[in-house]
C-alpha cells in the first residue's frame, strides 16, 4: 500500500529556506508573496488495512518523520 | 589507590559521521580524564563517570540533524545514564542529538542566514553553578569556535519563558551568529546534569592553537565527574 507524508514547518516558524526560494522566484519575475519549504516522504507499506496504516503512519510521524515542536504533518494513504 | 584511579572515566560516543570525537578524547585526556570512545552500536555503556556526545554529522544529518542518531543502540543506555542523574554533555551535533532524544528542551534549525558558519564566537556564561561551568564565572565571556549549518536554537514562546524562569539557558552568544532565539548557545536540563552547546569546547583548550575558553567547560566536567566518583560517600 502506498502512502505519502507531507511535513511542513508550522505557521509562525521562521523558514529561511522558504524565504530564499520566495526571493529567487521574485527575481525570476514570479509574483510570489510567500514560499514555505517542507518535505515529502513516499512510503510503500506492508499490509492492506488503510486504518491500521494510518495509525502506524501517525506513530512514524510522531517518533521520527516530523519534529512536533516545529513541524506539522499530513498523512495520505492511496486508496486502491 | 593508583594515580590513574583519580582520573574520571568519560565515554565519548562515536556515531557514523562523528568527526570531533578524537579531539574530544584528546581534550578530556589533557584536562585529566581517562576518555575513551564508545561505538554507537553498543547496547550498553562501559562504566563511565560522564558521557560526551561529540560534534560531526551523524548519519549524514539525514531527515533532521540528530533525528536518526537518537535511535542508535547506545542511546538507550545514554538515556538511562542521564535518567539516573549521570552527567551528559552534547557538543554541536551532540546537542542536536540530545534535543531530538528529548533529553534537552527545544530544537536546532537551519541557521537563519542559511549559511554554514565557521568562526570563533564569544559566549557569555549565564550559569556558573552547573557541573559544566564551575571553572568559569557568571558573566564571563568565553571564546570558542562554532562550525555548523543548523545551530539556530528554537523554543516556542511558552517553552522559552519556562527556560528563562528555570535558568536553563547556561550560555548565550554575545553576538548571535545563527538566529537562535534569545541568543541561546547552550542549555541544561532541569536538573543541570545534561548540557548541550553549539560551540566547540574541545577545539579551544590549548592557548598555543587559539582561544582556550573550552578548557573551562571541559575542565568543569572533568572536575564534576571526578568529585562524583572519588568523593567520600
Interface residues (C-beta under 8 A of the other chain):
Chain A: X13 X14 X16 X17 X20 X64 X65 X67 X69 X70
Chain B: X63 X64 X67 X68 X71 X100 X106 X107 X109 X110 X111 X112 X113 X114 X152 X154 X155 X156 X179
